[in-house]
Amino acid sequence: MSETQTVKKKTAPKQKKKSTRRKLTPFTRLICIVVILFSMYLLYRVAAEVYTTITLKRQLLEVEEKYQQVLDENEYLTREREKLEDPDYVASYARGNYMLSKDDEQIFYLPEDEDR
């Protein structure tokens, strides 16, 4: 008989254990949904702020580069203005670039050497 008893025990249906998990009430579900939605909204706002920050940093770099170019150009123009206040430089510049000559001076055009 011991064999039949063991067979019966093996084939006997197992009892389900009672779950200790409680079901959520409708109010608790509503609160969970609201919290999840609020969390999603906050994550969206954080992502938008990060995107805005990255965009502004790029724009700042571009503006700083343009500002540096303007400063360099301003420095160059200031030097040129100071040079143009010197009469000897103005005379030399006019003679070299505009082919102007002094009194009793002749200008000769020399062919350009292709080897240079």
C-alpha positions in Angstrom: 0.0 0.0 0.0 2.8 2.4 0.4 3.3 2.5 -3.3 -0.3 3.5 -4.0 -0.2 6.1 -1.3 2.9 7.7 -2.8 1.3 7.7 -6.3 -1.7 9.4 -4.9 0.4 12.0 -3.3 2.2 12.7 -6.4 -0.9 13.0 -8.6 -2.8 15.0 -6.1 -3.4 18.6 -7.2 -1.2 21.1 -5.5 -2.9 23.8 -3.5 -2.4 27.3 -4.5 -0.8 29.5 -2.0 -2.7 32.6 -1.1 -1.0 35.7 -2.4 -0.1 38.3 0.2 -0.3 41.1 -2.4 -3.2 43.5 -1.8 -5.2 44.9 -4.6 -5.0 48.6 -5.2 -8.0 50.7 -4.6 -9.2 53.0 -7.3 -8.1 56.0 -5.3 -4.6 54.5 -5.0 -4.5 53.8 -8.7 -5.4 57.3 -9.5 -2.7 58.6 -7.2 -0.1 56.3 -8.9 -1.2 57.5 -12.3 -1.0 61.1 -11.3 2.5 60.6 -9.8 3.7 58.8 -13.0 2.3 61.6 -15.2 3.8 64.3 -13.1 7.2 62.5 -13.2 7.0 62.2 -16.9 6.2 65.9 -17.2 9.2 66.8 -15.0 11.5 64.5 -17.1 10.3 66.3 -20.2 11.0 69.7 -18.7 14.5 68.6 -17.7 15.2 67.3 -21.2 14.0 70.6 -22.7 16.2 72.6 -20.3 19.2 70.5 -21.2 18.5 71.0 -24.9 18.2 74.7 -24.4 21.4 74.8 -22.4 23.3 73.0 -25.2 21.9 75.3 -27.8 22.8 78.4 -25.9 26.4 77.1 -25.3 26.8 76.6 -29.1 25.5 80.1 -29.7 27.8 81.5 -27.1 30.8 79.9 -28.7 29.8 81.3 -32.1 29.3 84.8 -30.7 32.6 84.7 -28.9 34.4 83.7 -32.2 32.7 86.6 -34.0 33.6 88.9 -31.1 37.2 87.9 -31.3 37.2 88.5 -35.1 35.8 92.0 -34.5 38.4 92.7 -31.9 41.2 91.6 -34.3 39.7 93.7 -37.1 39.4 96.7 -34.7 43.1 96.3 -33.7 44.1 96.2 -37.4 42.1 99.2 -38.3 43.4 101.2 -35.3 47.0 100.4 -36.4 46.2 101.5 -40.0 44.6 104.7 -38.7 47.8 105.5 -36.7 49.9 104.8 -39.7 47.8 107.0 -41.9 48.4 109.9 -39.5 52.1 109.8 -40.4 52.8 111.9 -43.6 55.8 109.8 -44.6 53.8 106.6 -44.6 50.9 108.2 -46.5 53.3 109.4 -49.2 55.0 106.0 -49.4 51.6 104.2 -49.6 50.3 106.5 -52.3 53.5 106.2 -54.4 53.5 102.4 -54.1 49.8 101.6 -54.6 48.6 104.5 -56.8 51.7 105.1 -58.9 52.0 108.7 -57.8 55.3 110.4 -58.1 57.1 113.4 -56.6 58.0 116.4 -58.6 60.7 115.7 -61.2 60.4 111.9 -60.6 59.7 109.3 -63.3 57.9 106.0 -62.9 59.1 103.0 -64.8 56.9 99.9 -65.2 59.0 96.7 -65.0 57.7 93.4 -66.3 57.1 90.9 -63.6 59.5 88.1 -63.4 57.6 84.7 -63.7 60.4 82.9 -61.8 59.7 84.8 -58.6 
